[in-house]
Amino acid sequence: MAAWLFPAARFVIKGSLAGAAVYVAYDQGLLGSGTQGAEALRKAQAALPPAIQEWTSYIGWELPPTPKFDFSPSDSWNKGKITSYQTVKGARGQVWCSLYKSCFNTVLLN
């Protein structure tokens, strides 16, 4: 009886944590449009360094300053899609070209 209790409890705990993570991401706007995600990232970048500084002062650690980076998810979101589409588009043309050449050579030479 107790053999199934531990795995079941572990499953429920992991599922609850995953559900909570999805809820927090949805609540913060990370699952919305690209502009909502960029806004949530800016809010996190503004709120995280003071929180880390506060916790390190409690512990007594000295951390180096956080690096500054300028990254906009809404600007770079479509870059992967465009690159993938161009790759598929180019590959399709190469396949048709090689198929056409091989068929043309087979018909003319035979």
C-alpha positions, 0 to 999 in steps of 0.5 A, spaced: 500 500 500 505 504 501 509 502 495 504 506 490 503 512 495 510 515 494 510 515 487 503 518 487 505 524 492 511 525 487 507 526 481 502 530 484 508 535 487 511 535 480 505 536 477 503 542 482 509 545 481 509 545 473 502 548 473 504 553 478 509 555 473 505 555 467 500 560 471 505 565 473 508 565 466 501 566 464 499 571 469 505 575 467 504 576 460 509 571 458 504 567 454 501 572 450 504 576 444 511 578 443 510 585 445 507 583 452 513 578 453 518 584 451 514 588 457 514 582 462 522 581 460 523 589 462 519 588 468 523 582 470 530 586 468 528 592 473 525 588 479 531 582 479 537 586 481 534 589 487 531 583 489 538 579 488 542 585 492 537 584 498 538 577 498 545 577 498 545 583 503 542 578 508 547 572 506 553 577 506 555 575 499 558 580 494 556 579 487 559 582 481 554 587 478 549 584 473 551 585 465 546 589 461 544 587 455 539 589 450 534 584 447 527 584 444 524 578 443 519 581 439 524 583 434 528 577 434 522 572 434 520 571 427 528 571 425 528 563 426 521 562 422 524 567 416 531 563 416 527 556 416 522 558 411 528 561 406 532 554 408 526 550 406 524 554 400 532 554 397 532 546 398 525 545 395 528 549 389 535 545 389 531 538 389 526 540 383 533 543 379 536 536 380 530 532 379 529 536 372 536 535 370 536 528 371 530 526 368 532 531 362 539 527 361 535 521 362 530 522 356 535 526 352 541 521 352 536 514 352 
